[in-house]
Amino acid sequence: MTKSDLVLIGAGGHSRSCIDVIELEGKYRIAGLVGVKDEVGSRIFGYEVLTTDDGLGELAKQIPNALVSLGQIQSAQPRIRLYEQALEAGFTFPAIIAPTAYISPHATIGAGTIVMHGAIVNSGALIGNNCILNSRTLIEHGTQVEDHCHISTGVILNGDTSIGLGSFIGSGSIIKEGTEIGAGSLVGMGLTVRQNLMSNSKYFGESES
């Protein structure tokens, strides 16, 4: 089977994890990466950094598919900007799913989302576009994760939770069933969230800012 070409937009640490998942999934051939000026010409695991984001328009004429491989913690805006820029350039964004992940046939995974090693997405879950579901995340039934979210390693989103656009949930955190996290929020590492959070919240335990 001929593999379709895909370019990774972002050449930092997260791109290395993306490469591993893409290689194991085996559906796409990595044609190269997009990075910052100082990275152009370098290689990551043998794949060349071809251009900066200024070259996305020309690159889209040669390569049909893209994945934003820039990481996200403090803000989703850099990932959103790159996704929208690449979409305008004409790229298609496939969902990338590790072969070790489980996705219910009754769940939905959005365009440009990557589901990493050991993640579980159960029935009725709706995952938006350009999200990161990192290794060993558990997304329970009826949960909604809106576009441009990063659900970090080992997070548990219990049933019928809602994670607003552009939010980050830190490693090992647990969100109580039915809880709503507002857009643009940041939840720190290893926390239990039992109450709704307003948009743009920063939650690090007992206090919220």
C-alpha positions, 0 to 999 in steps of 0.5 A: 500500500502506498503511503500518503505524505505528511509534514509535521509543523513544529520541530521541538520535543513534541515532534519526536513523540509524534514521529514515533506514533506516526511510524508505528501507525504506518499510514503516512510517510513523513516527508519532513518538518516545519520549524523555526529559521535556525532549525531549517536543514537539521534532521530529527530522527532522519527527517529534515526540517524543510522550511519555516511556517512562511513556506507552508503555502509552497509546501502544500503544493507538494505534500497533501497532509499535515499535523501540528507537532508543536507542544502546548502547555501555557497557551494554545495560541501557537498551535491554533495559529499554525493549524489555521495557517496550514488549513488556509494553505490547503493542507488536509489534517488526518487524525493520527492514532497510535496502534496501542490506543483504543478508540470506541467505534462510538467515539469521534476524533477530530481532524489533526488530533493525535491520540498517543500510546495507551490512550483510551477513548470510550463510547460517546466521547467527542474529541475536537480538531487539533488536540493532543491526547497524550500517552495513557489518557483515559477519556470516559463516556460522553466526554467532550474535548473541544478543539485545540486542547492538550490532555496530558499524560495519564489524565482521567476525564470521567464521564460527561465532562467538558473541556473548553477550547484551547485548554490544557490538563496537566499530567495525572490530573483527574476531572470529576464526572460531569465537570465543565472546564471553561475555554482557555483554562490550565489545570496543573499536574496531579490534581483532582478537579471536583467543581466547574472552572470558568474560562481562562482559569488557572487551577493549581490546587486549593486556589484558582486564579 
